[in-house]
Amino acid sequence: MKSRFIPSTITRLGLLASTLILPAPAASLSFTNLTTADGLANNVVNRVYASGSNIYAGTSGGLSISSNGGSSWTNYTTANGLAANNVRGVYASGSNIYAAHLSNGLSISTNGGGSWTSYTTSNGLASNALYNVYALENTIYVATGGGLSISSNGGGSWTNYTTESGLGSNIVNNVFASGGNIYAATSNGVSISTNGGSSWSNYSTPAGLGNGNIYDVYAVGNNVYAAMLGGGLGISNDAGSSWTNYTTSSGLQSNNIYGVYVSDNKIYTASAGGALGISSDGGNSWTNYTTSDGLGSNIVFDVFVSDGKVFAATSGGLSAAIPEPSIPIMGFLGAAMLFRRKR
């Protein structure tokens, strides 16, 4: 019995395979939810940040930190030196940990949680009502109810930016910084500075946003993403000059978006009542995940992605999922049938 190469067979099978090749389906997610039973300080998780095997969960009962991917947790409260137990925002960089409190200012640890120092208006913050905190290299950015506070010396001194500086509102719900640009999510638009805060451009409904109440903001290059309460998700591809809005009519899980994150060209949104949404095509279509997929609650306050793992801060715990690899649908007759056996 001898194998003989048949060109016509390759041609026919090649055409067959090409007709069977389809776009790979989006990777599916199945969440595992962690609660106080697993060691969290509280089931209401307001914010989440992760880096490597370290996970930081800002809860309504303290700051929960895991150094082994969530297998065990260490909780920090006022008994450990935090300014308050209600942690509204959290961020970490190396051994520096930042915890933002809703009415008690900012707690900073420079030794991985071993000790804490509190910062309030008496130290120069614009307000003691903090909504989130972000850090980039040596600079700390704090979103407050009285403006945006920035420190370039670890909290030793602060510069505050308000409407008088050009912000859309003094209520800053969130803040993000990247590539020398600062993005402030305010209750009256997205405020952007390209020069360290010296001047600001504010983008709201006149620029095309569906709603001026911005709850979160994220940026990748010239692409800016604005999470709106009541207006869905706004996306700008020209650094804020113009916007396209995505709502439930676009497949978004809810028009009340609490958080937005972008990783590997995927957009992740956290919402009230609509749970978690993911788009792989720039917002044109969405896959939505709820408690049916393992989320702790359909109220998701924040979403973060690290090393491919998706974290959702919910009102019912911290939910995490690793995307299952998708398998392209294609003709598998190929190589095995490139040769025909002739008896």
C-alpha positions in Angstrom: 0.0 0.0 0.0 1.5 3.3 -1.1 0.6 6.9 -0.3 0.3 9.2 -3.2 0.1 13.0 -3.0 -3.1 14.2 -4.8 -3.1 17.9 -5.5 -6.8 18.0 -6.3 -7.5 16.6 -2.9 -5.6 19.4 -1.2 -7.4 21.9 -3.3 -10.8 20.5 -2.4 -10.0 20.1 1.3 -8.4 23.5 1.5 -11.6 25.0 0.1 -13.7 23.0 2.6 -11.5 24.0 5.5 -11.7 27.7 4.5 -15.5 27.5 4.5 -15.5 26.0 8.0 -13.1 28.5 9.6 -15.1 30.8 11.8 -14.1 33.5 14.3 -13.2 32.1 17.6 -15.9 32.5 20.2 -15.3 34.8 23.1 -13.7 33.1 26.1 -16.3 32.1 28.6 -16.0 33.0 32.3 -17.0 31.1 35.3 -16.6 33.0 38.6 -15.6 31.8 42.1 -17.0 34.1 44.8 -15.1 34.8 48.0 -16.9 36.1 51.2 -16.3 36.5 54.9 -16.4 32.7 55.1 -13.2 32.7 53.0 -11.6 35.3 55.2 -12.7 38.7 53.7 -13.3 41.5 56.2 -16.8 42.2 54.7 -19.0 40.9 51.9 -19.5 44.4 50.5 -16.4 44.9 48.3 -16.1 48.4 47.0 -12.8 48.2 45.1 -10.3 45.6 44.0 -6.7 45.8 42.8 -4.4 42.9 42.0 -0.7 42.5 41.0 0.7 39.0 40.6 -0.5 36.8 43.4 -1.3 39.9 45.6 -5.0 40.9 45.8 -6.3 44.0 47.6 -10.0 44.2 48.4 -11.4 47.4 49.8 -14.5 46.4 51.8 -17.0 48.1 54.0 -15.4 46.4 57.0 -11.7 46.9 56.3 -8.9 46.3 53.8 -8.4 42.6 52.9 -5.1 41.5 51.4 -4.1 38.1 50.0 -0.5 37.3 49.0 -1.4 33.9 47.6 -4.1 34.5 45.0 -7.0 34.5 47.4 -6.3 31.3 49.3 -6.0 33.2 52.6 -6.5 36.8 53.7 -5.1 39.3 56.2 -7.6 42.0 57.2 -6.6 45.5 58.3 -9.0 47.8 60.3 -8.8 50.7 62.7 -7.3 48.3 65.2 -4.3 48.0 62.8 -4.1 51.7 62.2 -6.5 52.4 59.3 -8.2 55.7 59.5 -11.6 53.9 59.1 -13.0 50.5 58.3 -15.0 51.6 55.3 -12.4 51.4 52.4 -13.9 53.1 49.4 -10.7 52.8 47.2 -7.5 50.9 47.2 -4.2 50.8 45.2 -0.8 49.3 45.7 2.7 49.8 44.3 5.5 47.6 45.7 5.3 47.8 49.5 3.2 51.0 49.4 -0.6 50.5 50.0 -3.2 53.2 49.7 -6.6 53.0 51.2 -9.2 55.7 50.5 -12.0 56.2 53.1 -15.4 57.7 52.4 -15.2 60.2 55.3 -11.9 59.8 57.0 -9.2 60.7 54.5 -6.4 58.5 53.2 -4.4 55.7 54.9 -1.0 54.9 53.6 1.3 52.0 54.5 4.9 51.9 53.2 5.7 48.5 54.6 3.0 46.2 53.2 0.4 46.9 55.9 2.7 46.7 58.9 1.9 50.3 59.9 -0.3 53.1 58.6 -0.3 56.9 58.4 -3.5 58.9 58.0 -3.9 62.0 55.8 -6.8 64.4 56.0 -7.6 68.0 55.2 -5.3 69.0 58.0 -2.5 67.5 55.9 -3.6 69.3 52.8 -6.2 67.0 51.2 -9.1 68.8 49.4 -11.6 66.8 51.4 -11.9 64.0 53.8 -14.5 62.4 51.6 -12.5 60.1 49.3 -13.8 58.0 46.5 -10.7 56.4 45.1 -6.9 56.6 45.0 -4.4 55.9 42.3 -0.6 56.0 42.3 1.9 56.2 39.4 5.6 56.0 40.3 6.1 58.6 43.1 2.8 60.5 42.5 -0.4 59.9 44.4 -3.8 60.9 42.9 -6.8 61.1 45.2 -10.4 61.6 44.0 -12.3 63.6 46.7 -15.6 65.3 47.2 -13.8 68.6 47.2 -11.6 68.3 44.1 -8.6 66.3 42.9 -5.6 66.0 45.3 -2.1 65.2 44.0 1.0 64.6 46.0 4.5 64.0 44.5 6.2 63.3 47.8 4.3 60.4 49.3 1.7 62.6 51.0 4.0 65.1 52.6 2.3 67.9 50.7 -0.7 68.2 48.4 -1.8 70.3 45.5 -5.6 70.5 45.0 -7.4 71.1 41.7 -11.0 72.3 41.6 -13.4 74.0 39.2 -11.3 77.1 39.6 -8.4 75.1 38.1 -10.6 73.9 35.2 -12.2 70.7 36.5 -15.8 70.0 35.5 -16.9 69.6 39.1 -15.4 69.5 42.6 -16.9 66.1 43.0 -14.3 63.8 41.6 -15.5 60.2 41.6 -12.4 58.6 40.2 -9.0 59.3 38.8 -6.5 57.7 36.4 -3.1 58.7 35.0 -1.1 57.5 32.1 1.6 58.7 29.8 1.8 62.1 31.5 -2.0 62.6 31.2 -4.4 62.9 34.2 -8.0 61.9 33.8 -10.6 62.9 36.4 -14.1 61.4 36.4 -16.3 64.2 37.8 -20.0 64.7 38.3 -19.9 67.1 35.4 -17.7 65.4 32.8 -14.3 64.0 32.1 -11.6 66.4 33.0 -8.2 65.8 31.2 -4.8 67.4 31.8 -1.9 66.8 29.6 0.5 68.9 31.6 0.4 67.6 35.2 -2.6 69.6 36.2 -1.5 73.1 35.1 -4.5 73.3 32.8 -7.6 71.2 32.1 -10.0 70.4 29.3 -13.5 69.2 30.4 -15.7 67.0 28.2 -19.4 66.5 29.0 -22.7 66.4 27.1 -21.7 69.2 24.7 -18.8 67.1 23.6 -21.1 64.2 22.9 -21.2 62.2 26.2 -24.6 60.8 27.0 -24.4 61.9 30.6 -22.2 64.3 32.6 -22.1 62.2 35.7 -18.9 60.2 35.2 -18.2 57.6 37.8 -15.0 56.1 36.4 -12.5 56.8 33.6 -9.8 54.8 31.9 -7.5 55.5 28.9 -5.3 53.7 26.5 -3.4 56.1 24.2 -6.0 58.4 22.6 -8.8 56.1 23.6 -10.7 57.3 26.6 -13.5 55.3 28.3 -16.0 57.1 30.6 -18.4 55.1 32.9 -21.6 57.1 33.3 -24.4 56.8 35.9 -27.5 56.7 33.8 -25.7 57.2 30.4 -24.0 53.9 29.8 -20.4 53.9 28.5 -18.8 56.7 26.5 -15.8 56.0 24.3 -13.6 58.6 22.6 -11.0 57.6 20.1 -9.6 61.1 19.8 -8.5 62.0 23.4 -12.0 63.3 24.4 -12.9 65.6 21.5 -15.8 63.4 20.4 -17.6 60.5 21.9 -19.7 57.4 21.0 -22.1 56.2 23.6 -23.0 52.6 24.3 -26.2 51.8 26.3 -28.5 48.8 26.9 -29.7 49.3 23.3 -26.1 48.4 22.3 -26.2 45.3 24.5 -24.5 46.9 27.5 -25.7 45.2 30.7 -27.0 48.5 32.3 -26.9 52.2 31.8 -25.6 52.7 35.3 -21.9 51.9 34.9 -19.8 52.1 38.1 -16.4 51.0 36.7 -14.5 50.5 33.4 -11.2 48.7 32.7 -9.5 47.8 29.4 -7.0 44.9 28.9 -5.9 43.1 25.8 -8.3 45.1 23.6 -11.2 43.9 25.8 -13.5 46.4 27.6 -14.8 45.4 31.0 -17.7 47.3 32.7 -19.1 47.0 36.2 -22.7 48.0 36.8 -25.6 48.3 39.2 -28.1 45.5 38.6 -26.6 44.4 35.3 -23.5 42.8 36.7 -20.4 42.6 34.5 -20.1 43.3 30.8 -17.3 42.5 28.4 -16.8 43.7 24.8 -14.1 42.4 22.4 -15.1 44.6 19.5 -14.8 48.1 20.9 -18.2 48.2 22.4 -20.3 47.2 19.5 -21.4 43.9 21.2 -21.3 42.7 24.8 -21.3 39.5 26.8 -22.9 40.0 30.2 -22.2 37.9 33.3 -24.5 37.7 36.4 -24.9 35.6 39.5 -25.8 32.8 37.1 -22.2 32.7 36.1 -21.0 32.7 39.7 -20.8 36.4 40.6 -21.5 37.2 44.2 -24.1 39.8 43.3 -25.5 41.6 40.2 -24.4 44.8 41.8 -20.7 45.2 40.7 -18.9 48.2 42.0 -15.5 47.7 40.3 -13.7 45.4 37.8 -10.0 44.8 37.4 -7.9 42.4 35.3 -4.5 41.1 36.1 -2.5 38.4 34.3 -5.7 37.4 32.5 -7.7 36.9 35.7 -10.9 39.0 36.0 -11.8 40.4 39.5 -15.3 41.8 40.2 -15.9 43.8 43.4 -19.6 43.1 44.3 -22.0 43.8 47.1 -21.9 40.0 47.8 -18.2 39.3 47.8 -15.1 39.3 45.6 -15.6 37.3 42.5 -12.7 36.1 40.3 -12.5 34.1 37.1 -9.9 32.9 34.7 -11.1 32.9 31.1 -11.4 29.5 29.6 -9.4 29.3 26.3 -11.6 29.4 23.3 -11.3 26.8 20.5 -11.6 28.1 17.0 -14.3 26.4 15.0 -12.5 25.1 11.8 -12.3 22.2 9.5 -10.1 19.5 11.1 -9.9 17.3 8.0 -6.8 19.2 6.9 -3.4 17.5 7.4 -4.8 14.1 8.1 -6.4 13.9 4.7 -3.8 15.6 2.5 -2.7 12.1 1.4 -5.0 9.5 -0.1 -4.1 5.9 0.4 -4.5 3.9 -2.8 -4.7 0.2 -2.6 
